[in-house]
């Protein structure tokens, strides 16, 4: 999880540890939301780690606004759902 926070902080331009607790909660909430869509994050997968970072970043930046999820993130989520379904056939 430390790597996820570090990448998220880098994307946000944060170099201190004062927001780590809030960022960790945002990551947990993003992970939970992805899991509610039947996406299990594999921390050994670079694609999964970046999906979690990007989704957490979008949630953090847009928490007080009604902005649609970027298509790039939406497509990755849909692809993960399709992949899971194909694996279960």
N, C-alpha and C positions, 0 to 999 in steps of 0.2 A: 504494500500500500504506500510505502514511502516513495517509491519511484513514481507512482501515480500523482501524489501530491507535488513532488518536485517538478514534473512536467506541467502540471496545471499551473503552478506558481510561475514557471517560466513563461507560459503563454499569457498570463495575466500581468507579467512584469513585476512580480512581487519577489523581493529578495530577503525579506525578514520572516520570522516565524510567528508573528503576532496573529495571523489569520489561519494558522494551520488547523486549529480545532474546528473553525467554521468550514474550512475547505474539506476537511475530513468528513464532516456531517453531510456536506453537499455531495461528496463522492458516494457515501453510503446511501443517500436518498436516490441518486442517479442509478446506482447498482440495483437497488430495490425496485425501482421503476422498470429497469430493463428485465429483471427477473420476473416481474409481473407479466411481461410479454413473452415469457418462457425462454429468455436468453440467459444462459449461465456463463458468467465471465470466467474465462480461462486465463489466469495471470501469467502463464507461460507463453501465451500467444500475443505477439506484438499487435496484431489487428484488434484483438479484444481489449488490450490495454489502451490503445489509442481511441477505440470507440468509447470506452468509459471516460477517458480524459475529455474528448470532444463533447460528449453528451453532458458531462459535469460542467464544462466550461460554458456551454450554451445555457444550461439551467442557471448557473451563477450570474452570468451577464444579463439574463433576461427575466430574472425572478419577479420583477415588479412591472413587467410589460407583457402585452399579449402579442408576441411575435412568433410566427410559425417556425417550426423546426426546419433548419436548412435541409435542402434536398439531399445533400451529400450524406448527412447523418441519417436522414430518413431512409435512404436507399440501403445504407449499411445495416440498419436495424431490420428492414424487410428482407434483405439477403440472409441475415442470420436466422430469422424465423423460417424462411424457406429451406435453408440448409438443415435446420433441426428437423423440420417435417420430412425432408427427404431421407434423413438418417433413420427416422423412425418407421419408414415404410418397409 
